[in-house]
Every structure is written in C-alpha cells, then in structure tokens.
Amino acid sequence: MGWALSEDRIGRVSVYLDGTYLTDCTLGAARPDVGKAYPGFPDSDKAGWGVHLDPASLPPGKHELVFEAATTKRATRDIGAIPITIVR
C-alpha cells in the first residue's frame, strides 16, 4: 500500500515484476494525512492505493517489483521498487 499525487491527477498505479506488467492497483483509499500535508493537489485526501499479489502465482527466485504511477495525461514515473524472493 502507498500513495501517489499529481497536479494532473493519478489515473493508475501499475505493478511490474522484473519489467513485465502484472496488474493495476486499486486507487482512492482514504489518506487524510496526505491530504493535510498536500492540500493543493487534487484528491490528495484519497491518494492511497493498494494491491494484493498472490505469491503462489509468481515464479520462484529473486525478483524486483516496480510500482509505476501514471497521470490522467499519461505522464509516468516509477514510485517504488522492492526486491523480493519467492521460495518454494
């Protein structure tokens, strides 16, 4: 779970595994702390996002999850990267 803001509004947050698209996150989670810290951004009080990934659906080994935010005007930026290891 995390949060993302843009003056152009966030249109999606996507998850990539080793550079391959996995899924989009659910947007619009309440984040009053972000709204208070960034009141000038659109929807800042609903800037939260989340995703559920089933580890059983991922291949074993060392990987990198990258989270990419895209604005409604299609500008993109990586907003986080997490190394993971799937062991079976």
C-alpha positions, 0 to 999 in steps of 0.5 A: 500500500502507498500513495501517489499525487499529481497536479494532473491527477493519478489515473493508475498505479501499475505493478511490474515484476522484473519489467513485465506488467502484472496488474493495476492497483486499486486507487482512492483509499482514504489518506487524510494525512496526505491530504493535510500535508498536500492540500493543493493537489487534487484528491490528495485526501484519497491518494492511497492505493493498494494491491494484493499479489498472490505469491503462489502465482509468481515464479520462484527466485529473486525478483524486483517489483516496480510500482509505476504511477501514471497521470490522467495525461499519461505522464509516468514515473516509477514510485517504488521498487522492492526486491523480493524472493519467492521460495518454494 
